[in-house]
């Protein structure tokens, strides 16, 4: 059995918070509880005068990659609802082959 994970390409994350809200609704999390949390890096000025602003969705320890949804053949809710299409679910082995940028991260569940 292969280990599955979540590939996030934050080159394309728009910071819409859809992943957070979909996760909260799916799991019934209360205010201040998160299965995935959108973080913001920046804005910060770079040496060449350009600016950097990144949004990075970060799964928390509560994230089980929507095990119940996946058992039913559905995608994790964060992937399903991602408006920026920057998340992909699948086997870690296959997702690792798709990493083409240092601005991509691969997550696996902690439990």
PyMOL CGO cylinders between C-alpha atoms (Angstrom):
from pymol import cmd
from pymol.cgo import CYLINDER

trace = [
    CYLINDER, 0.00, 0.00, 0.00, 1.43, 3.35, -0.98, 0.3, 1, 1, 1, 1, 1, 1,
    CYLINDER, 1.43, 3.35, -0.98, 1.60, 6.36, 1.29, 0.3, 1, 1, 1, 1, 1, 1,
    CYLINDER, 1.60, 6.36, 1.29, -0.55, 9.24, 0.06, 0.3, 1, 1, 1, 1, 1, 1,
    CYLINDER, -0.55, 9.24, 0.06, 0.11, 12.92, 0.48, 0.3, 1, 1, 1, 1, 1, 1,
    CYLINDER, 0.11, 12.92, 0.48, -0.75, 16.43, -0.56, 0.3, 1, 1, 1, 1, 1, 1,
    CYLINDER, -0.75, 16.43, -0.56, 1.33, 18.42, -3.03, 0.3, 1, 1, 1, 1, 1, 1,
    CYLINDER, 1.33, 18.42, -3.03, 0.91, 22.18, -2.73, 0.3, 1, 1, 1, 1, 1, 1,
    CYLINDER, 0.91, 22.18, -2.73, 2.32, 24.55, -5.33, 0.3, 1, 1, 1, 1, 1, 1,
    CYLINDER, 2.32, 24.55, -5.33, 2.22, 27.89, -3.59, 0.3, 1, 1, 1, 1, 1, 1,
    CYLINDER, 2.22, 27.89, -3.59, 3.28, 29.69, -6.76, 0.3, 1, 1, 1, 1, 1, 1,
    CYLINDER, 3.28, 29.69, -6.76, -0.45, 29.59, -7.53, 0.3, 1, 1, 1, 1, 1, 1,
    CYLINDER, -0.45, 29.59, -7.53, -2.13, 29.98, -4.15, 0.3, 1, 1, 1, 1, 1, 1,
    CYLINDER, -2.13, 29.98, -4.15, -4.27, 33.14, -4.20, 0.3, 1, 1, 1, 1, 1, 1,
    CYLINDER, -4.27, 33.14, -4.20, -4.91, 33.27, -0.46, 0.3, 1, 1, 1, 1, 1, 1,
    CYLINDER, -4.91, 33.27, -0.46, -8.67, 32.76, -0.88, 0.3, 1, 1, 1, 1, 1, 1,
    CYLINDER, -8.67, 32.76, -0.88, -9.00, 30.60, 2.28, 0.3, 1, 1, 1, 1, 1, 1,
    CYLINDER, -9.00, 30.60, 2.28, -11.29, 28.09, 0.48, 0.3, 1, 1, 1, 1, 1, 1,
    CYLINDER, -11.29, 28.09, 0.48, -9.18, 25.18, 1.72, 0.3, 1, 1, 1, 1, 1, 1,
    CYLINDER, -9.18, 25.18, 1.72, -9.50, 26.36, 5.33, 0.3, 1, 1, 1, 1, 1, 1,
    CYLINDER, -9.50, 26.36, 5.33, -13.24, 26.89, 5.17, 0.3, 1, 1, 1, 1, 1, 1,
    CYLINDER, -13.24, 26.89, 5.17, -13.96, 23.64, 3.33, 0.3, 1, 1, 1, 1, 1, 1,
    CYLINDER, -13.96, 23.64, 3.33, -11.95, 21.75, 5.95, 0.3, 1, 1, 1, 1, 1, 1,
    CYLINDER, -11.95, 21.75, 5.95, -13.72, 23.50, 8.85, 0.3, 1, 1, 1, 1, 1, 1,
    CYLINDER, -13.72, 23.50, 8.85, -17.14, 22.64, 7.39, 0.3, 1, 1, 1, 1, 1, 1,
    CYLINDER, -17.14, 22.64, 7.39, -16.18, 19.04, 6.51, 0.3, 1, 1, 1, 1, 1, 1,
    CYLINDER, -16.18, 19.04, 6.51, -14.87, 18.29, 10.00, 0.3, 1, 1, 1, 1, 1, 1,
    CYLINDER, -14.87, 18.29, 10.00, -17.00, 20.62, 12.11, 0.3, 1, 1, 1, 1, 1, 1,
    CYLINDER, -17.00, 20.62, 12.11, -14.03, 22.48, 13.58, 0.3, 1, 1, 1, 1, 1, 1,
    CYLINDER, -14.03, 22.48, 13.58, -14.79, 25.33, 15.95, 0.3, 1, 1, 1, 1, 1, 1,
    CYLINDER, -14.79, 25.33, 15.95, -13.40, 28.84, 15.80, 0.3, 1, 1, 1, 1, 1, 1,
    CYLINDER, -13.40, 28.84, 15.80, -9.63, 28.70, 16.21, 0.3, 1, 1, 1, 1, 1, 1,
    CYLINDER, -9.63, 28.70, 16.21, -9.44, 25.03, 15.15, 0.3, 1, 1, 1, 1, 1, 1,
    CYLINDER, -9.44, 25.03, 15.15, -7.86, 24.15, 11.82, 0.3, 1, 1, 1, 1, 1, 1,
    CYLINDER, -7.86, 24.15, 11.82, -7.15, 21.10, 9.72, 0.3, 1, 1, 1, 1, 1, 1,
    CYLINDER, -7.15, 21.10, 9.72, -5.32, 23.28, 7.23, 0.3, 1, 1, 1, 1, 1, 1,
    CYLINDER, -5.32, 23.28, 7.23, -4.26, 26.86, 7.95, 0.3, 1, 1, 1, 1, 1, 1,
    CYLINDER, -4.26, 26.86, 7.95, -3.37, 29.48, 5.38, 0.3, 1, 1, 1, 1, 1, 1,
    CYLINDER, -3.37, 29.48, 5.38, -0.22, 31.35, 6.32, 0.3, 1, 1, 1, 1, 1, 1,
    CYLINDER, -0.22, 31.35, 6.32, 1.12, 34.52, 4.74, 0.3, 1, 1, 1, 1, 1, 1,
    CYLINDER, 1.12, 34.52, 4.74, 4.77, 35.32, 4.05, 0.3, 1, 1, 1, 1, 1, 1,
    CYLINDER, 4.77, 35.32, 4.05, 5.33, 38.99, 3.30, 0.3, 1, 1, 1, 1, 1, 1,
    CYLINDER, 5.33, 38.99, 3.30, 4.91, 41.38, 1.78, 0.3, 1, 1, 1, 1, 1, 1,
    CYLINDER, 4.91, 41.38, 1.78, 8.64, 41.95, 1.80, 0.3, 1, 1, 1, 1, 1, 1,
    CYLINDER, 8.64, 41.95, 1.80, 10.89, 43.88, -0.54, 0.3, 1, 1, 1, 1, 1, 1,
    CYLINDER, 10.89, 43.88, -0.54, 13.60, 41.92, -2.32, 0.3, 1, 1, 1, 1, 1, 1,
    CYLINDER, 13.60, 41.92, -2.32, 17.09, 43.14, -3.19, 0.3, 1, 1, 1, 1, 1, 1,
    CYLINDER, 17.09, 43.14, -3.19, 16.12, 43.98, -6.77, 0.3, 1, 1, 1, 1, 1, 1,
    CYLINDER, 16.12, 43.98, -6.77, 13.27, 46.26, -5.65, 0.3, 1, 1, 1, 1, 1, 1,
    CYLINDER, 13.27, 46.26, -5.65, 10.56, 43.70, -6.41, 0.3, 1, 1, 1, 1, 1, 1,
    CYLINDER, 10.56, 43.70, -6.41, 8.11, 42.58, -3.77, 0.3, 1, 1, 1, 1, 1, 1,
    CYLINDER, 8.11, 42.58, -3.77, 7.32, 39.10, -2.52, 0.3, 1, 1, 1, 1, 1, 1,
    CYLINDER, 7.32, 39.10, -2.52, 4.00, 37.98, -1.07, 0.3, 1, 1, 1, 1, 1, 1,
    CYLINDER, 4.00, 37.98, -1.07, 3.20, 34.30, -0.66, 0.3, 1, 1, 1, 1, 1, 1,
    CYLINDER, 3.20, 34.30, -0.66, 0.24, 32.41, 0.71, 0.3, 1, 1, 1, 1, 1, 1,
    CYLINDER, 0.24, 32.41, 0.71, 1.11, 28.95, 1.97, 0.3, 1, 1, 1, 1, 1, 1,
    CYLINDER, 1.11, 28.95, 1.97, -1.58, 26.44, 3.03, 0.3, 1, 1, 1, 1, 1, 1,
    CYLINDER, -1.58, 26.44, 3.03, -0.18, 24.35, 5.88, 0.3, 1, 1, 1, 1, 1, 1,
    CYLINDER, -0.18, 24.35, 5.88, -1.92, 21.16, 7.05, 0.3, 1, 1, 1, 1, 1, 1,
    CYLINDER, -1.92, 21.16, 7.05, -2.02, 20.91, 10.85, 0.3, 1, 1, 1, 1, 1, 1,
    CYLINDER, -2.02, 20.91, 10.85, -1.78, 17.83, 13.05, 0.3, 1, 1, 1, 1, 1, 1,
    CYLINDER, -1.78, 17.83, 13.05, -5.56, 17.47, 12.76, 0.3, 1, 1, 1, 1, 1, 1,
    CYLINDER, -5.56, 17.47, 12.76, -5.20, 16.76, 9.03, 0.3, 1, 1, 1, 1, 1, 1,
    CYLINDER, -5.20, 16.76, 9.03, -5.78, 13.13, 8.10, 0.3, 1, 1, 1, 1, 1, 1,
    CYLINDER, -5.78, 13.13, 8.10, -6.11, 13.99, 4.38, 0.3, 1, 1, 1, 1, 1, 1,
    CYLINDER, -6.11, 13.99, 4.38, -9.87, 13.46, 4.75, 0.3, 1, 1, 1, 1, 1, 1,
    CYLINDER, -9.87, 13.46, 4.75, -9.49, 9.71, 5.22, 0.3, 1, 1, 1, 1, 1, 1,
    CYLINDER, -9.49, 9.71, 5.22, -13.28, 9.17, 5.21, 0.3, 1, 1, 1, 1, 1, 1,
    CYLINDER, -13.28, 9.17, 5.21, -13.74, 11.08, 1.93, 0.3, 1, 1, 1, 1, 1, 1,
    CYLINDER, -13.74, 11.08, 1.93, -10.81, 9.27, 0.32, 0.3, 1, 1, 1, 1, 1, 1,
    CYLINDER, -10.81, 9.27, 0.32, -12.27, 5.87, 1.34, 0.3, 1, 1, 1, 1, 1, 1,
    CYLINDER, -12.27, 5.87, 1.34, -15.36, 6.88, -0.63, 0.3, 1, 1, 1, 1, 1, 1,
    CYLINDER, -15.36, 6.88, -0.63, -13.23, 7.66, -3.70, 0.3, 1, 1, 1, 1, 1, 1,
    CYLINDER, -13.23, 7.66, -3.70, -13.41, 11.42, -3.26, 0.3, 1, 1, 1, 1, 1, 1,
    CYLINDER, -13.41, 11.42, -3.26, -10.61, 13.96, -2.96, 0.3, 1, 1, 1, 1, 1, 1,
    CYLINDER, -10.61, 13.96, -2.96, -9.68, 15.62, 0.33, 0.3, 1, 1, 1, 1, 1, 1,
    CYLINDER, -9.68, 15.62, 0.33, -11.99, 18.60, 0.73, 0.3, 1, 1, 1, 1, 1, 1,
    CYLINDER, -11.99, 18.60, 0.73, -9.15, 21.14, 0.56, 0.3, 1, 1, 1, 1, 1, 1,
    CYLINDER, -9.15, 21.14, 0.56, -8.10, 19.79, -2.85, 0.3, 1, 1, 1, 1, 1, 1,
    CYLINDER, -8.10, 19.79, -2.85, -11.69, 19.62, -4.09, 0.3, 1, 1, 1, 1, 1, 1,
    CYLINDER, -11.69, 19.62, -4.09, -12.42, 23.25, -3.15, 0.3, 1, 1, 1, 1, 1, 1,
    CYLINDER, -12.42, 23.25, -3.15, -9.06, 24.85, -4.02, 0.3, 1, 1, 1, 1, 1, 1,
    CYLINDER, -9.06, 24.85, -4.02, -9.90, 27.75, -6.36, 0.3, 1, 1, 1, 1, 1, 1,
    CYLINDER, -9.90, 27.75, -6.36, -6.27, 28.28, -7.35, 0.3, 1, 1, 1, 1, 1, 1,
    CYLINDER, -6.27, 28.28, -7.35, -5.90, 24.60, -8.33, 0.3, 1, 1, 1, 1, 1, 1,
    CYLINDER, -5.90, 24.60, -8.33, -2.61, 24.55, -6.46, 0.3, 1, 1, 1, 1, 1, 1,
    CYLINDER, -2.61, 24.55, -6.46, -3.24, 21.33, -4.50, 0.3, 1, 1, 1, 1, 1, 1,
    CYLINDER, -3.24, 21.33, -4.50, -3.00, 17.76, -5.66, 0.3, 1, 1, 1, 1, 1, 1,
    CYLINDER, -3.00, 17.76, -5.66, -3.64, 14.51, -3.78, 0.3, 1, 1, 1, 1, 1, 1,
    CYLINDER, -3.64, 14.51, -3.78, -2.03, 11.17, -4.59, 0.3, 1, 1, 1, 1, 1, 1,
    CYLINDER, -2.03, 11.17, -4.59, 0.76, 8.75, -3.82, 0.3, 1, 1, 1, 1, 1, 1,
    CYLINDER, 0.76, 8.75, -3.82, 3.83, 10.40, -2.34, 0.3, 1, 1, 1, 1, 1, 1,
    CYLINDER, 3.83, 10.40, -2.34, 5.97, 8.58, -4.90, 0.3, 1, 1, 1, 1, 1, 1,
    CYLINDER, 5.97, 8.58, -4.90, 4.02, 10.04, -7.84, 0.3, 1, 1, 1, 1, 1, 1,
    CYLINDER, 4.02, 10.04, -7.84, 3.64, 13.50, -6.31, 0.3, 1, 1, 1, 1, 1, 1,
    CYLINDER, 3.64, 13.50, -6.31, 7.38, 13.72, -5.60, 0.3, 1, 1, 1, 1, 1, 1,
    CYLINDER, 7.38, 13.72, -5.60, 8.03, 13.29, -9.33, 0.3, 1, 1, 1, 1, 1, 1,
    CYLINDER, 8.03, 13.29, -9.33, 5.92, 16.39, -10.00, 0.3, 1, 1, 1, 1, 1, 1,
    CYLINDER, 5.92, 16.39, -10.00, 7.99, 18.74, -7.85, 0.3, 1, 1, 1, 1, 1, 1,
    CYLINDER, 7.99, 18.74, -7.85, 9.49, 21.20, -10.31, 0.3, 1, 1, 1, 1, 1, 1,
    CYLINDER, 9.49, 21.20, -10.31, 9.90, 24.30, -8.16, 0.3, 1, 1, 1, 1, 1, 1,
    CYLINDER, 9.90, 24.30, -8.16, 11.34, 25.12, -4.73, 0.3, 1, 1, 1, 1, 1, 1,
    CYLINDER, 11.34, 25.12, -4.73, 7.96, 26.75, -4.07, 0.3, 1, 1, 1, 1, 1, 1,
    CYLINDER, 7.96, 26.75, -4.07, 6.22, 23.37, -3.93, 0.3, 1, 1, 1, 1, 1, 1,
    CYLINDER, 6.22, 23.37, -3.93, 5.78, 21.35, -0.75, 0.3, 1, 1, 1, 1, 1, 1,
    CYLINDER, 5.78, 21.35, -0.75, 4.75, 17.75, -0.16, 0.3, 1, 1, 1, 1, 1, 1,
    CYLINDER, 4.75, 17.75, -0.16, 2.84, 16.87, 2.99, 0.3, 1, 1, 1, 1, 1, 1,
    CYLINDER, 2.84, 16.87, 2.99, 2.01, 13.50, 4.48, 0.3, 1, 1, 1, 1, 1, 1,
    CYLINDER, 2.01, 13.50, 4.48, -0.38, 12.92, 7.38, 0.3, 1, 1, 1, 1, 1, 1,
    CYLINDER, -0.38, 12.92, 7.38, 1.10, 12.88, 10.87, 0.3, 1, 1, 1, 1, 1, 1,
    CYLINDER, 1.10, 12.88, 10.87, -1.06, 10.04, 12.12, 0.3, 1, 1, 1, 1, 1, 1,
]
cmd.load_cgo(trace, "trace")
